[in-house]
Amino acid sequence: LDIYNNEKVVKNFDNSARECPVCLNLRYEKGGFDAWDAWRNITDRNISTKLVGETFDLTIASLNRDNTATETKENIDIQFTLYNQDNNTYLANWSKFDANQSETINQSFTATSAQRKVSVLFKVCADYNGTVYTLYPYNDCNSECDTLDTKCWRFFNSSDAFAVRPKYFTDFEFNTTLPLKAAQPFRLSVKATDLNDDDPTSDYNTTLSTIDINISDTTKLCAFMHFDHNISSIRFDDGQGATESNITEVGEVNITVIDNHWVDWNNLGRDGECNNSSECVAVYGPDGKDSNNVYCCNIEGSINSVTIIPDHFTITNTSFNNYMNHPFTYLHNINNFYDMFSELNMTISAENYSNELTKNYSSGCYAKSTQLHLSLQNLNITPSGTLNHLIVLGFSPFDINETNLTFDFDESIFTNGNAILNFAINFDRNSTQAVNPFDLNITQIDLNDTDQIEGNTSLNQSVRFYYGRLHAPDYRTAQDSLTTPIYVEVFCDPSVITCSNFGINDWNESVDDINWWINPLHTDSDGNITEINATLIDVLDNMITINGSTTGRDTNIHTLPQGIYIPTIEYTGTARPHQVRIFLSAGEWLMYHPFFEPAKVYYNIIFEGSSSDWGGTGDLGQIVDLNASQNSSYRIEW
């Protein structure tokens, strides 16, 4: 009777639990099922990263108890789906797998949204003692549980998880017109797209901090090839990202947004899901697969050749000075000889919206051709027609009546955002036509480049120009030796202009000519006598000693402090009267003759007989003073 009763309740005759032999084969420590990419096999049980919008096949496999091969399982069927482990949501409908009929099946899925950690979730009818699953036909269970030693529907994940990522970042848009101004705020929007480049990728919600901004042309020689910038992060919500920021430097750049965290190997648990190389996208493209048939881990996207230009130019360190910072500049055609000029100096800086220097605005990088404009006050040149051109060294002459001077420069003037400009300015002085003093006033400096970036400054500074000459009167003497003062003189006709308005106050007038004034402001840096020659019919007169030189030539440099130099001329011969012409050499700006071009500057000396030898009227028609004790001088034309 006891045996009968034991078997009636499905126990063994001795009242022990009855175990069916088939049930012993349905015990699995790891659940008995797994999944992998359909192109892989049981020795490579990985599921690689997918792209949103991609349809892919997975192998659903029934595994043996050793987890080393596939098998069928008698009377066992299960269900499976895709599962987001981060937020515990199902990503597909449940599908059935009858392990009684097949060891494996291939199942197609379509990734419809971005996910960071997805697995195949298996739903089996089983009890679980903490170590081993015992499987039963699916319909033997009618509820879910997670308690031990209870037959119910239980869940476990595939051995490998995978990520679903956007294809790339695209549709970069700025809320302002291009080109961008350096450091000027802008809003940048960008889209994380699916495989088909359709709408923004749903569920792609993240904040990115990896934004690379690099010069597009790597052959450029720039201070900054890789930019520091103020794009701290881009926030994406359902695949649509935006940031408000600015870029402080200039150049033509590629802006690359990179997500190198969405696909996280440490989170997914196995190598092989994707190519983790930082160069992967560059080699295989944003949606390309490498030689192992996997996508790149990084999500990237770029907008290329974005032009960033300065916001403005500043013009500083301006100065407009006479030669050597003196009170005046002598008129001189500096195209003939580079010396004696007024000097205009300035520093031009290409700056961003925050008034910071843009160092990439540089030759060999991204400086542009520029045009500079100088605004002048009208000149009052008298006598009219004596000057025709304003000369700026290195540029074509400007008409004397031009009041807006334009200068064109190429990019080579800029170094690390700065251009230091120095202009040498004078006029086309004619050595036969004297000119009254005048002031040159520059009122405004304006600048623009080919991108129409502008800068300007008011200057309102003047320099003063004098027409100068080296001059000495003619001399005659009954002595063997005499001193012959030589003067630096400035032309000013008081019947035409008020000379005192141009600094000619209480100056001594020329000893023998009207409208010429000895210049007491002259210094050695304003010009010197470079040579003195005594000639007799165009040959050096070796009977004349000049400052002790017995060759008729003095090649020493002689300064003219306060506009005067006094040489000593001696006659060593015996025949009288003796006539000699003294030629002077100096800078072109001191050379003047009303009839000779180029000018010859000279004066004449007659060494007369002594008072005991002869007297009366001079043989040149001039009255000669026979009092040898006096040093009177008279102008002689001969």
ZALOMAR-421822 format. One line per 8 residues: their letters; for each residue x, z, y of C-alpha. Coordinates in steps of 0.1 Angstrom, whole numbers. Layout:
! residues N
a) X Z Y | ...
//
This chain:
! residues 638
ldiynnek) 0 0 0 | 28 8 24 | 45 -25 18 | 12 -43 25 | 7 -24 57 | 42 -31 69 | 39 -69 63 | 5 -69 79
vvknfdns) 21 -59 112 | 49 -85 108 | 76 -60 96 | 98 -60 66 | 87 -41 35 | 109 -11 45 | 92 -10 80 | 123 -26 97
arecpvcl) 118 -53 124 | 114 -87 109 | 138 -113 123 | 134 -150 116 | 166 -170 108 | 157 -195 135 | 156 -168 161 | 192 -158 154
nlryekgg) 203 -193 165 | 184 -190 198 | 205 -162 213 | 228 -172 242 | 250 -151 264 | 249 -177 292 | 213 -189 289 | 219 -220 268
fdawdawr) 215 -246 296 | 236 -261 324 | 237 -291 347 | 263 -315 362 | 267 -348 379 | 254 -376 356 | 288 -394 359 | 306 -363 346
nitdrnis) 306 -348 311 | 306 -313 295 | 343 -308 302 | 338 -314 339 | 306 -295 347 | 307 -299 385 | 280 -309 409 | 296 -326 439
tklvgetf) 285 -324 475 | 255 -346 484 | 244 -363 516 | 210 -357 531 | 188 -387 522 | 208 -394 491 | 192 -399 457 | 214 -386 429
dltiasln) 213 -380 391 | 221 -348 373 | 226 -343 336 | 204 -314 323 | 220 -302 291 | 212 -279 262 | 244 -261 252 | 254 -244 220
rdntatet) 262 -207 218 | 299 -213 224 | 291 -232 255 | 314 -261 243 | 290 -288 232 | 254 -299 236 | 227 -293 210 | 190 -295 204
kenidiqf) 170 -262 202 | 141 -261 177 | 108 -256 194 | 125 -247 228 | 114 -263 260 | 121 -252 295 | 116 -261 332 | 141 -267 360
tlynqdnn) 143 -274 397 | 167 -274 426 | 171 -241 443 | 186 -228 476 | 205 -197 468 | 209 -188 505 | 173 -184 513 | 157 -184 478
tylanwsk) 136 -215 482 | 127 -242 458 | 138 -277 469 | 120 -298 443 | 90 -297 419 | 95 -282 385 | 105 -306 358 | 103 -302 320
fdanqset) 130 -305 295 | 122 -305 258 | 154 -293 241 | 137 -297 207 | 138 -335 212 | 170 -341 233 | 204 -325 238 | 205 -339 274
inqsftat) 184 -358 299 | 193 -373 333 | 171 -363 362 | 169 -380 396 | 167 -359 428 | 166 -368 465 | 182 -345 490 | 157 -342 519
saqrkvsv) 174 -316 540 | 208 -299 547 | 216 -270 524 | 247 -249 520 | 244 -236 485 | 221 -254 460 | 220 -250 422 | 198 -261 394
lfkvcady) 175 -233 386 | 164 -230 349 | 131 -212 339 | 130 -202 303 | 109 -180 281 | 132 -153 268 | 139 -117 265 | 172 -103 277
ngtvytly) 190 -72 267 | 216 -73 295 | 240 -94 275 | 221 -120 254 | 192 -142 261 | 168 -148 232 | 149 -180 238 | 112 -188 229
pyndcnse) 90 -217 234 | 80 -220 271 | 43 -213 266 | 50 -181 246 | 54 -164 279 | 27 -159 306 | 45 -140 333 | 78 -136 351
cdtldtkc) 99 -105 349 | 134 -91 353 | 131 -61 330 | 153 -58 299 | 140 -63 264 | 108 -80 275 | 97 -115 267 | 89 -133 299
wrffnssd) 98 -162 320 | 133 -156 333 | 156 -176 357 | 192 -184 358 | 213 -209 379 | 236 -237 368 | 272 -228 365 | 281 -248 396
afavrpky) 264 -249 430 | 267 -277 456 | 261 -284 492 | 240 -310 509 | 254 -321 542 | 246 -345 570 | 263 -379 569 | 280 -375 602
ftdfefnt) 275 -368 639 | 263 -396 661 | 242 -405 691 | 265 -387 716 | 248 -387 750 | 258 -372 783 | 233 -362 810 | 254 -379 837
tlplkaaq) 267 -413 843 | 300 -423 830 | 329 -421 836 | 329 -383 837 | 345 -364 865 | 372 -339 853 | 359 -303 853 | 324 -314 865
pfrlsvka) 297 -297 843 | 278 -319 819 | 254 -316 790 | 264 -333 758 | 238 -339 730 | 247 -351 695 | 228 -358 663 | 236 -349 627
tdlndddp) 222 -378 609 | 212 -385 573 | 224 -412 549 | 202 -438 565 | 210 -428 601 | 174 -419 606 | 160 -388 623 | 182 -356 629
tsdynttl) 189 -338 596 | 163 -310 590 | 176 -276 582 | 210 -283 596 | 211 -252 617 | 246 -240 627 | 269 -234 656 | 302 -254 656
stidinis) 333 -244 674 | 357 -271 663 | 357 -299 689 | 388 -321 692 | 394 -341 724 | 424 -364 721 | 438 -393 741 | 425 -426 725
dttklcaf) 457 -445 730 | 485 -427 712 | 511 -449 729 | 503 -433 763 | 529 -409 777 | 506 -381 788 | 512 -344 797 | 482 -336 775
mhfdhnis) 475 -358 745 | 453 -331 730 | 430 -315 756 | 422 -280 763 | 385 -280 772 | 356 -257 779 | 334 -269 751 | 333 -235 733
sirfddgq) 306 -245 708 | 277 -268 699 | 245 -254 686 | 225 -275 661 | 189 -269 654 | 174 -292 627 | 202 -316 632 | 200 -319 670
gatesnit) 230 -304 688 | 238 -298 724 | 263 -281 746 | 269 -276 783 | 305 -278 793 | 332 -297 811 | 366 -313 805 | 393 -304 829
evgevnit) 418 -332 824 | 416 -370 828 | 421 -398 804 | 404 -421 780 | 396 -398 751 | 379 -396 717 | 356 -365 714 | 353 -355 678
vidnhwvd) 329 -328 665 | 339 -313 632 | 321 -290 608 | 346 -277 583 | 325 -247 572 | 291 -261 560 | 307 -270 527 | 325 -239 517
wnnlgrdg) 345 -239 485 | 347 -202 483 | 310 -199 485 | 303 -226 459 | 328 -213 434 | 346 -244 420 | 370 -270 431 | 359 -306 429
ecnnssec) 327 -305 449 | 343 -324 478 | 376 -336 492 | 390 -308 513 | 418 -328 530 | 417 -327 568 | 425 -365 567 | 397 -373 543
vavygpdg) 372 -387 569 | 400 -407 586 | 409 -423 552 | 375 -427 535 | 351 -426 564 | 323 -401 571 | 302 -412 541 | 329 -426 519
kdsnnvyc) 340 -413 486 | 376 -407 475 | 392 -418 443 | 375 -388 425 | 341 -401 435 | 334 -372 459 | 326 -370 496 | 347 -353 522
cniegsin) 340 -317 528 | 342 -320 565 | 314 -334 586 | 327 -353 615 | 316 -377 642 | 332 -391 673 | 324 -408 706 | 354 -429 714
svtiipdh) 369 -441 747 | 352 -416 770 | 367 -421 804 | 374 -390 825 | 386 -395 860 | 396 -372 888 | 370 -358 911 | 389 -364 943
ftitntsf) 424 -367 959 | 438 -342 982 | 464 -351 1008 | 488 -323 1017 | 523 -317 1031 | 516 -343 1058 | 542 -347 1085 | 548 -375 1110
nnymnhpf) 582 -370 1127 | 606 -388 1149 | 640 -396 1135 | 658 -365 1122 | 630 -344 1138 | 643 -353 1173 | 620 -357 1203 | 622 -395 1201
tylhninn) 630 -425 1179 | 649 -455 1191 | 632 -489 1186 | 649 -507 1157 | 639 -534 1132 | 646 -514 1100 | 641 -545 1079 | 675 -556 1092
fydmfsel) 692 -523 1086 | 677 -491 1071 | 683 -465 1097 | 667 -451 1128 | 630 -447 1119 | 601 -423 1123 | 590 -408 1090 | 556 -402 1076
nmtisaen) 555 -379 1046 | 526 -367 1024 | 518 -355 989 | 488 -370 972 | 472 -349 943 | 446 -360 919 | 424 -330 913 | 394 -321 892
ysneltkn) 360 -307 903 | 376 -272 903 | 404 -283 927 | 429 -281 899 | 457 -307 894 | 450 -333 867 | 484 -339 852 | 474 -368 831
yssgcyak) 469 -388 863 | 505 -400 858 | 525 -432 854 | 524 -442 818 | 492 -422 812 | 460 -426 832 | 470 -430 869 | 454 -460 886
stqlhlsl) 464 -484 913 | 457 -469 947 | 451 -481 983 | 462 -460 1013 | 448 -465 1048 | 464 -453 1080 | 442 -452 1111 | 461 -456 1144
qnlnitps) 453 -453 1180 | 457 -485 1201 | 492 -491 1212 | 500 -498 1249 | 531 -519 1247 | 547 -530 1280 | 558 -556 1290 | 532 -574 1269
gtlnhliv) 546 -595 1241 | 579 -577 1238 | 570 -563 1204 | 550 -583 1178 | 550 -562 1146 | 549 -526 1133 | 575 -523 1105 | 570 -501 1075
lgfspfdi) 600 -503 1052 | 592 -520 1019 | 559 -536 1031 | 550 -568 1050 | 550 -564 1088 | 517 -554 1105 | 504 -571 1136 | 511 -550 1167
netnltfd) 474 -548 1174 | 464 -536 1140 | 448 -502 1140 | 441 -498 1102 | 472 -502 1081 | 465 -508 1043 | 491 -501 1016 | 487 -510 979
fdesiftn) 504 -489 952 | 505 -492 915 | 503 -463 891 | 541 -457 892 | 539 -435 923 | 522 -407 903 | 539 -381 882 | 519 -353 866
gnailnfa) 491 -358 891 | 512 -359 922 | 525 -387 943 | 551 -380 970 | 551 -407 996 | 576 -413 1024 | 571 -441 1049 | 599 -453 1073
infdrnst) 582 -467 1104 | 595 -486 1134 | 590 -519 1152 | 605 -554 1155 | 628 -546 1184 | 643 -577 1202 | 678 -571 1215 | 670 -592 1246
qavnpfdl) 637 -577 1256 | 635 -541 1268 | 603 -521 1262 | 588 -492 1280 | 584 -459 1261 | 552 -454 1241 | 537 -430 1215 | 524 -440 1180
nitqidln) 496 -418 1169 | 482 -417 1133 | 447 -402 1134 | 435 -404 1098 | 448 -409 1063 | 423 -423 1036 | 430 -430 1000 | 410 -445 971
dtdqiegn) 419 -458 936 | 404 -485 915 | 378 -460 902 | 368 -454 938 | 381 -418 937 | 387 -409 973 | 406 -385 995 | 413 -382 1032
tslnqsvr) 427 -360 1058 | 429 -359 1096 | 464 -361 1109 | 464 -367 1147 | 502 -366 1150 | 524 -388 1172 | 559 -400 1174 | 577 -414 1205
fyygrlha) 597 -446 1207 | 624 -454 1233 | 641 -487 1239 | 678 -477 1240 | 710 -494 1249 | 747 -487 1251 | 760 -495 1285 | 790 -492 1308
pdyrtaqd) 796 -507 1343 | 825 -529 1350 | 857 -513 1363 | 887 -523 1384 | 917 -501 1392 | 952 -503 1406 | 964 -477 1381 | 978 -483 1347
slttpiyv) 953 -460 1330 | 917 -451 1337 | 887 -435 1321 | 856 -456 1317 | 824 -437 1310 | 800 -453 1285 | 763 -443 1285 | 733 -444 1263
evfcdpsv) 704 -454 1284 | 666 -457 1279 | 644 -483 1296 | 614 -471 1316 | 599 -490 1345 | 581 -464 1368 | 562 -491 1385 | 544 -498 1351
itcsnfgi) 541 -464 1334 | 546 -427 1344 | 580 -421 1328 | 575 -383 1329 | 546 -387 1305 | 572 -398 1279 | 598 -370 1284 | 619 -388 1311
ndwnesvd) 621 -360 1335 | 650 -356 1360 | 671 -380 1341 | 700 -397 1359 | 694 -433 1366 | 719 -459 1354 | 750 -461 1376 | 744 -498 1382
dinwwinp) 709 -509 1370 | 673 -501 1379 | 647 -489 1353 | 674 -476 1329 | 680 -439 1325 | 709 -420 1309 | 695 -402 1279 | 705 -365 1279
lhtdsdgn) 686 -360 1246 | 710 -383 1226 | 730 -366 1198 | 755 -378 1174 | 728 -384 1148 | 710 -408 1172 | 739 -433 1171 | 776 -434 1178
iteinatl) 802 -459 1190 | 818 -473 1158 | 845 -495 1173 | 860 -504 1207 | 879 -537 1211 | 899 -550 1240 | 899 -588 1241 | 916 -615 1261
idvldnmi) 899 -649 1256 | 885 -637 1222 | 918 -624 1210 | 928 -587 1207 | 947 -578 1238 | 978 -559 1225 | 987 -549 1260 | 957 -526 1261
tingsttg) 958 -491 1246 | 924 -475 1238 | 925 -438 1233 | 961 -440 1223 | 956 -469 1199 | 982 -496 1208 | 966 -525 1189 | 938 -531 1213
rdtnihtl) 913 -517 1189 | 899 -482 1183 | 880 -479 1150 | 873 -442 1153 | 837 -429 1155 | 829 -416 1189 | 798 -395 1196 | 779 -396 1228
pqgiyipt) 767 -361 1235 | 740 -361 1262 | 743 -398 1263 | 779 -401 1275 | 813 -410 1260 | 845 -414 1281 | 873 -434 1266 | 908 -438 1281
ieytgtar) 919 -474 1286 | 956 -481 1295 | 974 -513 1305 | 1010 -515 1293 | 1018 -549 1307 | 1035 -558 1340 | 1016 -589 1352 | 988 -581 1376
phqvrifl) 960 -586 1381 | 951 -583 1344 | 916 -589 1332 | 903 -575 1299 | 868 -573 1283 | 860 -542 1263 | 835 -548 1234 | 815 -520 1219
sagewlmy) 800 -517 1184 | 772 -494 1176 | 739 -492 1156 | 716 -522 1163 | 691 -499 1181 | 717 -494 1209 | 727 -531 1212 | 712 -549 1242
hpffepak) 719 -580 1263 | 694 -599 1283 | 708 -632 1273 | 725 -629 1239 | 708 -626 1206 | 723 -609 1186 | 733 -587 1215 | 769 -583 1227
vyyniife) 776 -550 1245 | 807 -551 1267 | 822 -542 1301 | 851 -557 1321 | 882 -541 1336 | 906 -556 1361 | 939 -539 1364 | 949 -549 1400
gsssdwgg) 983 -548 1417 | 993 -516 1433 | 985 -509 1470 | 1020 -518 1480 | 1018 -552 1462 | 987 -568 1478 | 954 -561 1494 | 924 -578 1509
tgdlgqiv) 897 -597 1492 | 896 -598 1455 | 901 -632 1438 | 866 -628 1421 | 848 -626 1454 | 843 -588 1452 | 857 -564 1478 | 885 -544 1463
dlnasqns) 893 -509 1475 | 931 -508 1481 | 932 -470 1483 | 949 -463 1450 | 940 -426 1453 | 903 -434 1448 | 886 -442 1415 | 857 -463 1427
syriew) 840 -487 1403 | 820 -518 1410 | 801 -541 1387 | 819 -574 1382 | 802 -604 1366 | 828 -627 1351
//
